[in-house]
């Protein structure tokens, strides 16, 4: 059985593919955006404006070290941070939006991040 293609936008470039993925998840979950950050606090991929993404990415390593991974962000939206590992390298997946949708969005994105970056 052949399943219909769900994606409307595709890219063989990992950063652009992640941007499309994050945009689709944010739209479905009603999130402001998603940021994939490295352990140095740098943006790897995002669907947010560059300045906003850089701010979230810079805080991710510091915030992920504390006890919880859900935060009230000063933009008025919760920030959910999920640890993601790709080929043994740690990253932080940050979803900005309402608590439960942000958690669901982070989980949904986590599996695809590994698949896209490992390709």
Secondary structure by P-SEA (a helix, b strand, c coil): cccccccccccccaaaaaaaaaaaaaaaacccbbbbbccccccccccccaaaaaaaaaaaaaaaacccccccccccbbbbbbbbbcccbbbbbbbbccaaaaaaaaaaaaaaaaaaaac
